[in-house]
Amino acid sequence: MNTAPVPTPPRVQWPSLAVALLIMVGGTLYPPLMADTAGKADHNLAMALFWAMSAGFVRGVGFVPRAWAWRVLFSGWACATALLLAAVLKLQH
């Protein structure tokens, strides 16, 4: 007889999902958000924003990867860290 506890299903994480949706809509409606002062694409800023958006969507819908590395890269904390990195990069211009 199996007496292992049944894991609870993951739930939607609204803060992470909201961040992902805001980045998606903001980048779609205002692409200069990801540009530097000269109007050229800021690839570091875009990378940080897309990492935050990806982590936000993955964690936001309640998916938790099994592999440790993916779990770290797509966690709610990774979303917040990438968003903070994007803010720092944007403020440097």
C-alpha positions in Angstrom: 0.0 0.0 0.0 1.4 3.4 -1.0 1.3 5.9 1.9 3.2 8.7 0.2 1.5 12.1 0.6 -0.3 13.4 -2.5 1.3 16.6 -3.6 -0.9 19.6 -3.9 -1.3 20.9 -7.4 0.6 24.2 -8.1 -1.5 27.4 -8.1 -1.5 30.5 -10.2 1.0 33.0 -8.9 -0.6 36.3 -9.7 2.3 38.7 -9.0 4.6 36.8 -11.4 1.9 36.5 -14.0 1.0 40.2 -13.8 4.7 41.2 -14.3 4.9 38.9 -17.4 1.7 40.4 -18.9 2.8 44.0 -18.2 6.2 43.4 -19.9 4.5 41.7 -22.8 1.9 44.5 -23.3 4.4 47.3 -22.6 7.0 45.9 -25.0 4.3 45.4 -27.7 2.7 48.9 -27.4 6.0 50.8 -26.7 9.0 49.1 -28.3 11.3 52.1 -27.5 11.1 50.8 -23.9 13.9 48.4 -24.9 16.1 51.0 -26.7 19.0 53.1 -25.4 19.1 56.9 -25.6 20.4 56.8 -29.2 17.4 54.8 -30.2 19.3 51.5 -30.8 18.2 48.3 -29.3 19.6 47.7 -25.8 20.2 44.0 -25.9 21.1 43.7 -22.2 17.9 45.4 -21.2 15.9 43.3 -23.6 17.5 40.1 -22.2 16.7 41.1 -18.6 13.1 42.0 -19.5 12.5 38.8 -21.5 14.0 36.7 -18.7 11.6 38.4 -16.3 8.7 37.8 -18.7 9.6 34.2 -19.3 10.1 33.4 -15.6 6.8 35.3 -14.9 4.8 33.3 -17.3 6.3 29.9 -16.3 5.9 30.5 -12.5 2.7 32.6 -13.0 0.7 29.8 -14.6 1.8 27.5 -11.7 4.3 25.4 -13.5 7.3 24.3 -11.4 10.1 22.6 -13.3 11.5 19.4 -11.9 15.2 20.1 -12.7 16.9 22.2 -10.2 18.5 24.6 -12.7 15.2 25.3 -14.5 13.4 25.7 -11.2 15.9 28.4 -10.2 15.9 30.2 -13.6 12.1 30.3 -13.9 11.1 31.0 -10.2 9.3 33.9 -8.8 12.6 35.1 -7.3 14.2 34.9 -10.7 11.4 37.0 -12.2 12.0 39.7 -9.5 15.8 39.6 -9.9 15.5 40.0 -13.7 13.1 42.8 -13.3 15.4 44.6 -10.8 18.3 44.1 -13.2 16.2 45.6 -16.0 15.4 48.6 -13.9 19.1 49.1 -13.0 20.1 48.8 -16.7 17.4 51.3 -17.8 18.4 53.8 -15.1 22.0 53.7 -16.3 21.1 55.5 -19.5 
